Amino acid sequence: MNKLTVILPAAGKGTRLNLPYSKEILRLDKEKALIDNSFDLFAGLSRNDVEFVVVINEDKTDIVKYLSKYNSQYNISFTYQNPNELEYTGAIKSAQHLFGDNNIVLLPDTILTMPKGVNLTHEVKRCLESDRFCFLFKAETDVNMLKTKGCLQLDDNLCVVDYEDKPHKNRTKFNGYWCAFAFKNEVFNDCIAFMEQSTLKLDYQKIVIEQTCIFNSKSIKIEDYKDLGTWEEISKLLSKKQNI
């Protein structure tokens, strides 16, 4: 597989934390900030294997300075979110001019943990060679959790049957939510258009899942996932660290 491009949408306002700096560089300990967890998933790789694209807004240039510590290891590009593009899908679309042939979207205010012995890059490579798109997902049946997530209905082979972002009804049919997704550049437009119409809650659905390669694509099950966009979740993580 060609080099993997990692897209990190970091253009959100971070109003839930109300920090005087970008939430992605919130320190979890002396050595590590939130965004470092995304880079840790590619430890041991070099600029010949992976490069990063970070999408920011005009108030988040502190991320640029923070990530300079990776200068000797990776190529990192920064781009601003187009103000005419909304939500996380708009942030990703704003980076399209920097995509490679093979890409993965990670949310830099989260911590994604792969099962022991499973290599993220190898799994993504395997999926993209066959399906051209794949979700990394966490199994979930709690409807109170599902109503806040990008929900997936997966069959017994972990293939995607249906998708809806933060569903208002029929939540019980979903059995997981996406934590990241990977795609070949050639299928991006159709896939993101389908996902975006759900994210923006558009009344008229122009694209159905069967028209995209998301349908029946094989997904990758992860071990754990923490969304650290609220103080409650950050406090839980810090308390756990102190008790270890």
Secondary structure, DSSP 8 states (H G I E B T S, - for coil): ---EEEEEE-----TTTT-SS-GGG-BSSSS-BTTHHHHHTTTT--TTTEEEEEEE-TT-THHHHHGGGGTTT-EEEEEE--TTS-HHHHHHHTTGGG--SEEEEE-TTEEEE--TT--HHHHHHHHHHHTSEEEEEEE---HHHHTTSEEEEE-TTSBEEEEEES-SS-GGG--EEEEEEEEEGGGHHHHHHHHHHHHTT-SS----GGGSTTTT-B-EE-SEEEE--SHHHHHHHHHHHHH-
